Amino acid sequence: MNHIVTVQDAVTAFAPWLEPTDAELDAIDTEMPVISAQVELLDAQIMTLARTPNDLDTQRIRRACRQVLAARRELTNLSAPTVMPEVGA
């Protein structure tokens, strides 16, 4: 019996255009604090799926939410254009 398999993945798996560019890697690096905070929040939420959350779980989820918001704020402040106020206008 002959199995029919696609070789597309094997052929294109090492194609140079599949690698992330330097700009994409820089963007990922810039967003890494937000990604890490979201992973921590997801981890805290997953821990409470199989049981009733206790006080410690609730505090952990709230702390993780605050870290996500703070990381998003920092990322937004990095990408926002700075406006210089006019002096003596």
N, CA, C and O atoms as CSV, one atom per row, in Angstrom:
chain,resi,resn,atom,element,x,y,z
A,1,MET,N,N,0.856,-1.174,0.000
A,1,MET,CA,C,0.000,0.000,0.000
A,1,MET,C,C,0.898,1.232,0.000
A,1,MET,O,O,1.792,1.353,0.838
A,2,ASN,N,N,0.665,2.125,-0.919
A,2,ASN,CA,C,1.432,3.363,-0.999
A,2,ASN,C,C,0.641,4.490,-0.348
A,2,ASN,O,O,-0.539,4.693,-0.638
A,3,HIS,N,N,1.308,5.207,0.526
A,3,HIS,CA,C,0.669,6.347,1.179
A,3,HIS,C,C,0.956,7.613,0.384
A,3,HIS,O,O,2.076,7.844,-0.071
A,4,ILE,N,N,-0.062,8.409,0.232
A,4,ILE,CA,C,0.105,9.667,-0.480
A,4,ILE,C,C,0.303,10.760,0.564
A,4,ILE,O,O,-0.575,11.021,1.386
A,5,VAL,N,N,1.449,11.379,0.517
A,5,VAL,CA,C,1.771,12.436,1.473
A,5,VAL,C,C,2.199,13.677,0.707
A,5,VAL,O,O,2.796,13.590,-0.366
A,6,THR,N,N,1.889,14.814,1.270
A,6,THR,CA,C,2.321,16.047,0.617
A,6,THR,C,C,3.743,16.359,1.042
A,6,THR,O,O,4.123,16.156,2.195
A,7,VAL,N,N,4.512,16.847,0.108
A,7,VAL,CA,C,5.875,17.242,0.416
A,7,VAL,C,C,5.992,18.764,0.438
A,7,VAL,O,O,7.094,19.306,0.520
A,8,GLN,N,N,4.871,19.438,0.367
A,8,GLN,CA,C,4.881,20.901,0.349
A,8,GLN,C,C,5.545,21.455,1.602
A,8,GLN,O,O,6.375,22.359,1.511
A,9,ASP,N,N,5.191,20.924,2.777
A,9,ASP,CA,C,5.786,21.426,4.020
A,9,ASP,C,C,7.289,21.190,4.043
A,9,ASP,O,O,8.046,22.055,4.483
A,10,ALA,N,N,7.724,20.040,3.579
A,10,ALA,CA,C,9.150,19.738,3.585
A,10,ALA,C,C,9.903,20.635,2.610
A,10,ALA,O,O,11.051,21.001,2.861
A,11,VAL,N,N,9.270,20.986,1.511
A,11,VAL,CA,C,9.931,21.823,0.519
A,11,VAL,C,C,9.992,23.275,0.970
A,11,VAL,O,O,11.021,23.933,0.818
A,12,THR,N,N,8.894,23.774,1.523
A,12,THR,CA,C,8.837,25.195,1.868
A,12,THR,C,C,9.197,25.487,3.325
A,12,THR,O,O,9.217,26.650,3.728
A,13,ALA,N,N,9.478,24.465,4.111
A,13,ALA,CA,C,9.753,24.698,5.525
A,13,ALA,C,C,11.000,25.547,5.737
A,13,ALA,O,O,11.093,26.266,6.732
A,14,PHE,N,N,11.944,25.475,4.835
A,14,PHE,CA,C,13.186,26.203,5.011
A,14,PHE,C,C,13.327,27.355,4.025
A,14,PHE,O,O,14.431,27.831,3.759
A,15,ALA,N,N,12.208,27.789,3.494
A,15,ALA,CA,C,12.231,28.904,2.555
A,15,ALA,C,C,12.615,30.176,3.295
A,15,ALA,O,O,12.100,30.419,4.386
A,16,PRO,N,N,13.505,30.998,2.738
A,16,PRO,CA,C,13.980,32.193,3.446
A,16,PRO,C,C,12.885,33.226,3.700
A,16,PRO,O,O,13.000,34.016,4.637
A,17,TRP,N,N,11.834,33.240,2.895
A,17,TRP,CA,C,10.782,34.234,3.110
A,17,TRP,C,C,9.869,33.868,4.271
A,17,TRP,O,O,9.009,34.666,4.642
A,18,LEU,N,N,10.031,32.692,4.850
A,18,LEU,CA,C,9.229,32.305,6.002
A,18,LEU,C,C,9.836,32.788,7.317
A,18,LEU,O,O,9.165,32.764,8.349
A,19,GLU,N,N,11.054,33.211,7.298
A,19,GLU,CA,C,11.708,33.708,8.502
A,19,GLU,C,C,11.228,35.125,8.793
A,19,GLU,O,O,10.985,35.894,7.863
A,20,PRO,N,N,11.087,35.482,10.067
A,20,PRO,CA,C,10.680,36.859,10.387
A,20,PRO,C,C,11.790,37.852,10.041
A,20,PRO,O,O,12.978,37.554,10.166
A,21,THR,N,N,11.379,39.011,9.613
A,21,THR,CA,C,12.347,40.049,9.287
A,21,THR,C,C,12.850,40.699,10.564
A,21,THR,O,O,12.310,40.466,11.645
A,22,ASP,N,N,13.882,41.514,10.432
A,22,ASP,CA,C,14.404,42.224,11.602
A,22,ASP,C,C,13.363,43.169,12.178
A,22,ASP,O,O,13.274,43.321,13.397
A,23,ALA,N,N,12.574,43.807,11.322
A,23,ALA,CA,C,11.531,44.713,11.799
A,23,ALA,C,C,10.462,43.949,12.580
A,23,ALA,O,O,9.973,44.434,13.601
A,24,GLU,N,N,10.099,42.764,12.107
A,24,GLU,CA,C,9.112,41.953,12.827
A,24,GLU,C,C,9.660,41.488,14.169
A,24,GLU,O,O,8.934,41.477,15.163
A,25,LEU,N,N,10.921,41.108,14.208
A,25,LEU,CA,C,11.536,40.696,15.472
A,25,LEU,C,C,11.612,41.863,16.456
A,25,LEU,O,O,11.411,41.678,17.656
A,26,ASP,N,N,11.902,43.069,15.947
A,26,ASP,CA,C,11.914,44.250,16.806
A,26,ASP,C,C,10.527,44.552,17.351
A,26,ASP,O,O,10.383,44.932,18.513
A,27,ALA,N,N,9.506,44.384,16.518
A,27,ALA,CA,C,8.133,44.615,16.969
A,27,ALA,C,C,7.735,43.610,18.048
A,27,ALA,O,O,7.082,43.969,19.028
A,28,ILE,N,N,8.126,42.365,17.865
A,28,ILE,CA,C,7.841,41.342,18.877
A,28,ILE,C,C,8.577,41.671,20.169
A,28,ILE,O,O,8.024,41.532,21.260
A,29,ASP,N,N,9.814,42.104,20.040
A,29,ASP,CA,C,10.614,42.462,21.210
A,29,ASP,C,C,9.982,43.637,21.964
A,29,ASP,O,O,9.988,43.665,23.195
A,30,THR,N,N,9.443,44.594,21.227
A,30,THR,CA,C,8.794,45.746,21.851
A,30,THR,C,C,7.525,45.329,22.575
A,30,THR,O,O,7.216,45.860,23.642
A,31,GLU,N,N,6.790,44.386,22.006
A,31,GLU,CA,C,5.522,43.950,22.587
A,31,GLU,C,C,5.679,42.839,23.623
A,31,GLU,O,O,4.686,42.408,24.209
A,32,MET,N,N,6.888,42.373,23.860
A,32,MET,CA,C,7.096,41.254,24.765
A,32,MET,C,C,6.579,41.480,26.190
A,32,MET,O,O,6.043,40.537,26.772
A,33,PRO,N,N,6.708,42.679,26.791
A,33,PRO,CA,C,6.123,42.858,28.125
A,33,PRO,C,C,4.609,42.654,28.147
A,33,PRO,O,O,4.075,42.111,29.114
A,34,VAL,N,N,3.913,43.082,27.092
A,34,VAL,CA,C,2.463,42.884,27.016
A,34,VAL,C,C,2.152,41.399,26.849
A,34,VAL,O,O,1.232,40.878,27.478
A,35,ILE,N,N,2.915,40.727,26.006
A,35,ILE,CA,C,2.698,39.302,25.781
A,35,ILE,C,C,2.929,38.519,27.066
A,35,ILE,O,O,2.144,37.632,27.401
A,36,SER,N,N,3.988,38.834,27.780
A,36,SER,CA,C,4.288,38.137,29.035
A,36,SER,C,C,3.209,38.384,30.085
A,36,SER,O,O,2.825,37.466,30.809
A,37,ALA,N,N,2.719,39.616,30.170
A,37,ALA,CA,C,1.666,39.928,31.132
A,37,ALA,C,C,0.374,39.195,30.771
A,37,ALA,O,O,-0.337,38.724,31.659
A,38,GLN,N,N,0.066,39.096,29.487
A,38,GLN,CA,C,-1.141,38.379,29.081
A,38,GLN,C,C,-1.020,36.885,29.345
A,38,GLN,O,O,-2.004,36.236,29.700
A,39,VAL,N,N,0.170,36.337,29.177
A,39,VAL,CA,C,0.387,34.923,29.483
A,39,VAL,C,C,0.207,34.678,30.975
A,39,VAL,O,O,-0.381,33.672,31.372
A,40,GLU,N,N,0.706,35.585,31.799
A,40,GLU,CA,C,0.546,35.439,33.247
A,40,GLU,C,C,-0.925,35.521,33.650
A,40,GLU,O,O,-1.375,34.771,34.515
A,41,LEU,N,N,-1.677,36.433,33.023
A,41,LEU,CA,C,-3.110,36.537,33.298
A,41,LEU,C,C,-3.827,35.267,32.872
A,41,LEU,O,O,-4.669,34.754,33.609
A,42,LEU,N,N,-3.506,34.761,31.704
A,42,LEU,CA,C,-4.123,33.528,31.229
A,42,LEU,C,C,-3.796,32.363,32.152
A,42,LEU,O,O,-4.658,31.527,32.423
A,43,ASP,N,N,-2.577,32.301,32.630
A,43,ASP,CA,C,-2.173,31.253,33.557
A,43,ASP,C,C,-2.986,31.329,34.841
A,43,ASP,O,O,-3.428,30.306,35.363
A,44,ALA,N,N,-3.183,32.545,35.352
A,44,ALA,CA,C,-3.970,32.720,36.577
A,44,ALA,C,C,-5.427,32.325,36.342
A,44,ALA,O,O,-6.058,31.746,37.226
A,45,GLN,N,N,-5.959,32.627,35.178
A,45,GLN,CA,C,-7.343,32.269,34.877
A,45,GLN,C,C,-7.497,30.766,34.678
A,45,GLN,O,O,-8.501,30.186,35.093
A,46,ILE,N,N,-6.518,30.136,34.053
A,46,ILE,CA,C,-6.585,28.689,33.826
A,46,ILE,C,C,-6.555,27.942,35.154
A,46,ILE,O,O,-7.232,26.925,35.307
A,47,MET,N,N,-5.781,28.432,36.111
A,47,MET,CA,C,-5.696,27.760,37.407
A,47,MET,C,C,-7.042,27.704,38.112
A,47,MET,O,O,-7.281,26.803,38.915
A,48,THR,N,N,-7.921,28.649,37.824
A,48,THR,CA,C,-9.203,28.701,38.522
A,48,THR,C,C,-10.329,28.009,37.753
A,48,THR,O,O,-11.472,28.021,38.209
A,49,LEU,N,N,-10.038,27.417,36.614
A,49,LEU,CA,C,-11.093,26.764,35.837
A,49,LEU,C,C,-11.639,25.515,36.519
A,49,LEU,O,O,-12.839,25.248,36.451
A,50,ALA,N,N,-10.786,24.761,37.163
A,50,ALA,CA,C,-11.197,23.480,37.734
A,50,ALA,C,C,-11.647,23.585,39.188
A,50,ALA,O,O,-12.015,22.585,39.803
A,51,ARG,N,N,-11.616,24.776,39.723
A,51,ARG,CA,C,-11.997,24.913,41.134
A,51,ARG,C,C,-12.599,26.287,41.362
A,51,ARG,O,O,-12.535,27.160,40.496
A,52,THR,N,N,-13.177,26.464,42.525
A,52,THR,CA,C,-13.711,27.767,42.899
A,52,THR,C,C,-12.553,28.659,43.315
A,52,THR,O,O,-11.747,28.266,44.159
A,53,PRO,N,N,-12.452,29.862,42.734
A,53,PRO,CA,C,-11.326,30.735,43.099
A,53,PRO,C,C,-11.396,31.152,44.569
A,53,PRO,O,O,-12.452,31.544,45.065
A,54,ASN,N,N,-10.266,31.064,45.250
A,54,ASN,CA,C,-10.201,31.547,46.628
A,54,ASN,C,C,-9.654,32.977,46.614
A,54,ASN,O,O,-9.453,33.556,45.546
A,55,ASP,N,N,-9.420,33.535,47.779
A,55,ASP,CA,C,-8.951,34.921,47.872
A,55,ASP,C,C,-7.597,35.115,47.193
A,55,ASP,O,O,-7.371,36.127,46.529
A,56,LEU,N,N,-6.718,34.166,47.355
A,56,LEU,CA,C,-5.396,34.264,46.739
A,56,LEU,C,C,-5.492,34.234,45.206
A,56,LEU,O,O,-4.784,34.970,44.518
A,57,ASP,N,N,-6.368,33.382,44.686
A,57,ASP,CA,C,-6.571,33.333,43.235
A,57,ASP,C,C,-7.130,34.658,42.718
A,57,ASP,O,O,-6.699,35.154,41.678
A,58,THR,N,N,-8.071,35.217,43.434
A,58,THR,CA,C,-8.666,36.491,43.042
A,58,THR,C,C,-7.618,37.597,43.032
A,58,THR,O,O,-7.586,38.414,42.111
A,59,GLN,N,N,-6.771,37.629,44.040
A,59,GLN,CA,C,-5.698,38.628,44.090
A,59,GLN,C,C,-4.715,38.435,42.945
A,59,GLN,O,O,-4.248,39.408,42.353
A,60,ARG,N,N,-4.401,37.185,42.631
A,60,ARG,CA,C,-3.462,36.906,41.545
A,60,ARG,C,C,-4.033,37.363,40.199
A,60,ARG,O,O,-3.314,37.927,39.374
A,61,ILE,N,N,-5.325,37.117,39.984
A,61,ILE,CA,C,-5.959,37.541,38.733
A,61,ILE,C,C,-5.999,39.062,38.646
A,61,ILE,O,O,-5.716,39.632,37.593
A,62,ARG,N,N,-6.347,39.718,39.741
A,62,ARG,CA,C,-6.373,41.185,39.738
A,62,ARG,C,C,-4.990,41.774,39.482
A,62,ARG,O,O,-4.853,42.736,38.727
A,63,ARG,N,N,-3.968,41.201,40.107
A,63,ARG,CA,C,-2.602,41.678,39.902
A,63,ARG,C,C,-2.188,41.488,38.445
A,63,ARG,O,O,-1.564,42.364,37.847
A,64,ALA,N,N,-2.543,40.336,37.886
A,64,ALA,CA,C,-2.204,40.065,36.484
A,64,ALA,C,C,-2.936,41.032,35.553
A,64,ALA,O,O,-2.367,41.484,34.559
A,65,CYS,N,N,-4.191,41.351,35.869
A,65,CYS,CA,C,-4.941,42.337,35.061
A,65,CYS,C,C,-4.261,43.703,35.124
A,65,CYS,O,O,-4.130,44.383,34.106
A,66,ARG,N,N,-3.832,44.099,36.313
A,66,ARG,CA,C,-3.145,45.389,36.450
A,66,ARG,C,C,-1.839,45.399,35.664
A,66,ARG,O,O,-1.487,46.414,35.061
A,67,GLN,N,N,-1.117,44.278,35.665
A,67,GLN,CA,C,0.134,44.208,34.915
A,67,GLN,C,C,-0.116,44.291,33.409
A,67,GLN,O,O,0.664,44.911,32.686
A,68,VAL,N,N,-1.195,43.674,32.933
A,68,VAL,CA,C,-1.537,43.764,31.511
A,68,VAL,C,C,-1.851,45.205,31.145
A,68,VAL,O,O,-1.376,45.714,30.129
A,69,LEU,N,N,-2.655,45.862,31.978
A,69,LEU,CA,C,-3.004,47.257,31.692
A,69,LEU,C,C,-1.778,48.162,31.719
A,69,LEU,O,O,-1.635,49.044,30.873
A,70,ALA,N,N,-0.897,47.945,32.685
A,70,ALA,CA,C,0.316,48.763,32.777
A,70,ALA,C,C,1.228,48.527,31.566
A,70,ALA,O,O,1.806,49.471,31.029
A,71,ALA,N,N,1.353,47.280,31.145
A,71,ALA,CA,C,2.194,46.978,29.985
A,71,ALA,C,C,1.608,47.575,28.714
A,71,ALA,O,O,2.343,48.081,27.866
A,72,ARG,N,N,0.285,47.518,28.579
A,72,ARG,CA,C,-0.357,48.131,27.409
A,72,ARG,C,C,-0.183,49.642,27.417
A,72,ARG,O,O,0.044,50.258,26.375
A,73,ARG,N,N,-0.293,50.240,28.616
A,73,ARG,CA,C,-0.106,51.685,28.728
A,73,ARG,C,C,1.306,52.080,28.316
A,73,ARG,O,O,1.495,53.049,27.581
A,74,GLU,N,N,2.297,51.331,28.791
A,74,GLU,CA,C,3.682,51.622,28.433
A,74,GLU,C,C,3.910,51.480,26.927
A,74,GLU,O,O,4.595,52.301,26.318
A,75,LEU,N,N,3.336,50.442,26.336
A,75,LEU,CA,C,3.478,50.243,24.895
A,75,LEU,C,C,2.806,51.373,24.119
A,75,LEU,O,O,3.336,51.842,23.112
A,76,THR,N,N,1.651,51.804,24.586
A,76,THR,CA,C,0.953,52.913,23.934
A,76,THR,C,C,1.755,54.196,24.063
A,76,THR,O,O,1.857,54.968,23.110
A,77,ASN,N,N,2.321,54.424,25.232
A,77,ASN,CA,C,3.121,55.632,25.419
A,77,ASN,C,C,4.390,55.613,24.561
A,77,ASN,O,O,4.868,56.667,24.143
A,78,LEU,N,N,4.930,54.436,24.299
A,78,LEU,CA,C,6.105,54.347,23.431
A,78,LEU,C,C,5.766,54.686,21.983
A,78,LEU,O,O,6.564,55.303,21.279
A,79,SER,N,N,4.588,54.281,21.549
A,79,SER,CA,C,4.226,54.473,20.151
A,79,SER,C,C,3.490,55.785,19.901
A,79,SER,O,O,3.290,56.165,18.748
A,80,ALA,N,N,3.084,56.484,20.959
A,80,ALA,CA,C,2.369,57.753,20.782
A,80,ALA,C,C,3.354,58.869,20.431
A,80,ALA,O,O,4.440,58.949,21.003
A,81,PRO,N,N,2.972,59.717,19.501
A,81,PRO,CA,C,3.877,60.836,19.163
A,81,PRO,C,C,3.917,61.839,20.325
A,81,PRO,O,O,2.902,62.100,20.971
A,82,THR,N,N,5.082,62.381,20.571
A,82,THR,CA,C,5.215,63.354,21.641
A,82,THR,C,C,4.889,64.734,21.109
A,82,THR,O,O,5.384,65.146,20.060
A,83,VAL,N,N,4.064,65.429,21.835
A,83,VAL,CA,C,3.649,66.768,21.441
A,83,VAL,C,C,4.294,67.749,22.412
A,83,VAL,O,O,4.076,67.666,23.621
A,84,MET,N,N,5.078,68.664,21.890
A,84,MET,CA,C,5.731,69.651,22.727
A,84,MET,C,C,4.817,70.866,22.867
A,84,MET,O,O,4.384,71.428,21.861
A,85,PRO,N,N,4.519,71.274,24.087
A,85,PRO,CA,C,3.669,72.453,24.258
A,85,PRO,C,C,4.427,73.709,23.868
A,85,PRO,O,O,5.641,73.809,24.050
A,86,GLU,N,N,3.686,74.663,23.330
A,86,GLU,CA,C,4.305,75.932,22.941
A,86,GLU,C,C,4.490,76.778,24.189
A,86,GLU,O,O,3.590,76.889,25.022
A,87,VAL,N,N,5.664,77.369,24.304
A,87,VAL,CA,C,5.987,78.197,25.472
A,87,VAL,C,C,5.929,79.660,25.044
A,87,VAL,O,O,6.524,80.051,24.040
A,88,GLY,N,N,5.206,80.459,25.821
A,88,GLY,CA,C,5.139,81.906,25.573
A,88,GLY,C,C,4.366,82.274,24.328
A,88,GLY,O,O,4.668,83.280,23.687
A,89,ALA,N,N,3.396,81.497,23.982
A,89,ALA,CA,C,2.635,81.781,22.764
A,89,ALA,C,C,1.600,82.812,22.961
A,89,ALA,O,O,0.882,83.154,22.021
